[in-house]
Amino acid sequence: MAVKIRLRRMGAKKRPSYRFVATDSRMPRDGRFIEILGHYNPIERPATVGVKEERVYFWLKQGATPTDTVSSLFKQIGLLKKWEMIKKGEDVSQITLSSQLREKPKKKKKKKGKAPEEAAPAAEEVTPQKKAEAEKPKEEKKEEKKEEKKTEKKEEEKGEKKKEETKDKKEEKKGDKKEKEKPKE
């Protein structure tokens, strides 16, 4: 019989609380179990955990394997670290388990309507060029910005000249059309 240490759901609808139980791996989540080893309440802020250490160590010695979620919770309260030290034969008298879990920071929601590039400019690749730019002194960066502004101004001036030339050509064409129309009258 393979024994697992897993969570058994308790509590009301939309208000879960869990028990750590030692159970046969073939049994359903909320089915028959061998022994209650503690409790976990995720609704409270911060979440609370209570564990019967001696019984958990007993079942771990017997070969019970905790599920991924239980392992994560045991890690957060320090139980797995203490178990590793016990297995090595080290002194664990000063280590105490925490009864509360630290809260994770909430993720920021992405705003709708923005393009994905604007909303999350996260995971940009770091190229050698970007590394070199980050390492340049501030003075060089200022000089580069000035040069970029100068080139932008030149490009704007060229664009304005082209606009003026196209306007002149359009006016000439209109003038030519009006001259051609006058003799017909």
C-alpha positions as CSV (number, residue, x, y, z in Angstrom):
1,M,0.0,0.0,0.0
2,A,1.5,3.4,-1.1
3,V,0.8,6.0,1.5
4,K,0.5,9.7,0.5
5,I,0.3,12.8,2.6
6,R,-2.2,15.0,0.9
7,L,-4.8,17.7,1.4
8,R,-8.4,16.7,2.2
9,R,-10.9,19.5,1.4
10,M,-13.2,20.6,4.2
11,G,-15.4,23.7,4.8
12,A,-18.3,25.2,3.1
13,K,-18.9,26.1,-0.5
14,K,-16.5,28.8,-1.7
15,R,-14.9,28.7,1.8
16,P,-12.3,25.9,1.7
17,S,-10.2,24.7,4.5
18,Y,-8.0,21.6,4.3
19,R,-6.7,18.8,6.5
20,F,-3.3,17.2,6.0
21,V,-4.0,13.4,6.0
22,A,-2.1,10.2,5.5
23,T,-4.0,8.1,3.1
24,D,-3.8,5.2,0.7
25,S,-2.9,6.6,-2.8
26,R,-5.8,4.7,-4.3
27,M,-8.4,6.5,-2.2
28,P,-10.3,9.6,-3.5
29,R,-9.4,13.1,-2.4
30,D,-12.1,13.3,0.3
31,G,-12.4,9.6,0.8
32,R,-11.1,7.2,3.5
33,F,-7.9,8.2,5.3
34,I,-5.5,6.7,7.8
35,E,-4.7,9.6,10.1
36,I,-5.2,13.4,10.3
37,L,-1.8,15.1,10.4
38,G,-2.8,18.8,10.6
39,H,-4.8,21.6,9.0
40,Y,-4.4,24.4,6.5
41,N,-6.7,27.4,6.2
42,P,-6.1,29.5,3.1
43,I,-9.0,31.9,3.7
44,E,-7.5,33.6,6.7
45,R,-5.0,36.4,5.9
46,P,-2.2,35.4,6.3
47,A,-3.0,31.7,5.7
48,T,-2.5,29.5,8.8
49,V,-1.1,26.0,9.0
50,G,-1.1,23.6,12.0
51,V,0.9,20.3,11.9
52,K,1.4,17.4,14.2
53,E,5.2,17.2,13.6
54,E,5.9,13.9,15.3
55,R,3.2,12.1,13.3
56,V,4.3,13.7,10.0
57,Y,7.9,12.6,10.7
58,F,6.6,9.1,11.5
59,W,4.8,8.8,8.2
60,L,7.8,10.2,6.3
61,K,10.0,7.6,7.9
62,Q,7.5,4.9,6.9
63,G,7.9,6.0,3.2
64,A,4.8,8.2,2.8
65,T,5.3,10.7,-0.1
66,P,3.8,14.2,0.2
67,T,2.0,15.6,-2.9
68,D,3.4,18.7,-4.6
69,T,1.1,21.1,-2.9
70,V,1.8,19.6,0.5
71,S,5.5,19.6,-0.1
72,S,5.3,23.3,-1.0
73,L,3.3,24.1,2.2
74,F,5.8,22.1,4.3
75,K,8.7,24.0,2.7
76,Q,7.1,27.3,3.5
77,I,6.6,26.6,7.2
78,G,10.1,25.0,7.4
79,L,9.0,21.4,8.1
80,L,11.0,19.8,5.2
81,K,14.2,21.6,6.1
82,K,13.8,20.3,9.7
83,W,13.1,16.8,8.3
84,E,16.3,16.9,6.2
85,M,18.3,17.9,9.3
86,I,16.8,15.1,11.3
87,K,17.7,12.6,8.6
88,K,21.3,13.8,8.7
89,G,21.4,13.6,12.5
90,E,21.9,17.4,13.1
91,D,20.6,19.4,16.0
92,V,17.1,20.8,15.4
93,S,16.2,22.0,18.8
94,Q,16.5,25.7,17.8
95,I,14.4,25.4,14.6
96,T,10.7,26.3,15.1
97,L,8.0,25.9,12.5
98,S,6.0,28.9,11.5
99,S,2.2,28.7,11.7
100,Q,1.5,31.4,9.1
101,L,2.4,31.5,5.4
102,R,3.8,34.6,3.9
103,E,1.5,36.3,1.4
104,K,2.5,36.6,-2.2
105,P,2.3,40.0,-3.8
106,K,-0.8,40.3,-6.0
107,K,-0.2,40.4,-9.8
108,K,-1.1,43.6,-11.6
109,K,-3.9,43.3,-14.1
110,K,-3.2,44.1,-17.7
111,K,-5.3,46.9,-19.1
112,K,-7.6,46.1,-22.0
113,G,-7.5,48.0,-25.2
114,K,-3.7,48.3,-25.4
115,A,-1.6,46.4,-27.8
116,P,0.3,43.5,-26.3
117,E,3.6,45.2,-26.9
118,E,2.5,48.3,-25.0
119,A,0.7,46.4,-22.2
120,A,3.6,44.1,-21.3
121,P,7.0,45.1,-22.5
122,A,8.5,42.5,-20.2
123,A,10.7,39.7,-21.6
124,E,12.9,41.8,-24.0
125,E,16.0,40.0,-25.1
126,V,19.2,41.6,-23.9
127,T,21.5,41.9,-27.0
128,P,25.2,42.8,-26.9
129,Q,24.3,46.3,-28.3
130,K,21.9,46.9,-25.4
131,K,24.6,45.8,-22.9
132,A,27.1,48.2,-24.5
133,E,24.6,51.1,-24.3
134,A,24.0,50.4,-20.7
135,E,27.7,50.5,-19.9
136,K,28.4,53.8,-21.8
137,P,29.0,56.9,-19.7
138,K,26.3,59.5,-19.3
139,E,28.2,62.1,-21.3
140,E,28.4,59.8,-24.4
141,K,24.6,59.1,-24.1
142,K,23.9,62.9,-24.0
143,E,26.0,63.5,-27.1
144,E,24.2,60.7,-28.9
145,K,20.9,62.2,-28.0
146,K,22.0,65.6,-29.4
147,E,23.1,64.0,-32.6
148,E,19.8,62.1,-32.9
149,K,17.9,65.4,-32.5
150,K,20.0,67.1,-35.2
151,T,19.3,64.3,-37.6
152,E,15.6,64.4,-36.8
153,K,15.5,68.2,-37.5
154,K,17.2,67.7,-40.8
155,E,14.8,65.0,-41.8
156,E,11.9,67.3,-40.8
157,E,13.3,70.1,-42.9
158,K,13.7,67.8,-45.9
159,G,10.1,66.6,-45.4
160,E,8.9,70.3,-45.3
161,K,10.8,71.1,-48.5
162,K,9.2,68.1,-50.3
163,K,5.8,69.2,-49.1
164,E,6.4,72.7,-50.4
165,E,7.6,71.3,-53.8
166,T,4.6,69.1,-54.1
167,K,2.3,72.1,-53.3
168,D,4.0,74.2,-56.0
169,K,3.6,71.5,-58.6
170,K,-0.1,71.1,-57.8
171,E,-0.6,74.8,-58.1
172,E,1.2,74.9,-61.4
173,K,-1.0,72.0,-62.7
174,K,-4.1,73.9,-61.6
175,G,-2.8,77.0,-63.3
176,D,-2.2,75.1,-66.5
177,K,-5.7,73.7,-66.4
178,K,-7.3,77.1,-65.9
179,E,-5.3,78.5,-68.9
180,K,-6.4,75.7,-71.1
181,E,-10.1,76.1,-70.1
182,K,-10.1,79.9,-70.8
183,P,-9.5,79.7,-74.6
184,K,-12.5,77.4,-74.9
185,E,-14.8,80.0,-73.8
